Amino acid sequence: MRALVQRVSSASVSIDGQIHASIGPGLMVLLGISESDTVAETAWLAPKVVRLRIFGDEAGAMNRSLADTGGEILLVSQFTLLASTQKGNRPSFLRAARPEQAIPLYESFRDALAAELGKPVPTGVFGADMQIALINAGPVTIWIDSQARE
């Protein structure tokens, strides 16, 4: 799994011009699922995201996590995070999991995040044409690859 994590002041996902889900301060997480991913990646990645110390403390240093701040997460599937640009200029998405594998893992990751946070995690709609709006606070953007464990 590849997660692009952005610290946000607010974020929303719209489908067909209507806001589907939105959050206030917290994290926007774009998630790509590869064909080799399993629930083991979910179990490793969810606590990592919730415990990332990327929120400011009283001195302004990034020492607080989402668990500490009580913020929210907006989770959106994004198979394009698995793009390979190694050959030519047209990205290949062969490493991205097919929907029948990806959807259960996406839902498992959502549920694991919710369990870590102690509250529901709003999401986009898997496979939908979505428009994302966000205010990246900082900006702070972190790339996490569960297979590389970084």
ABEGO torsion letter per residue (X at the ends): XBBBBBBBABBBBBBGGBBABBBBBEBBBBBBBBAABBAAAAAAAAAAAAABBABBBAAGBBABBAAAAGBBBBBBBBAAAABBAABEABBBAAABBBAAAAAAAAAAAAAAAAAAAGBBBBBBBBGBBBBBBBBBBOBBBBBBBAAAGX
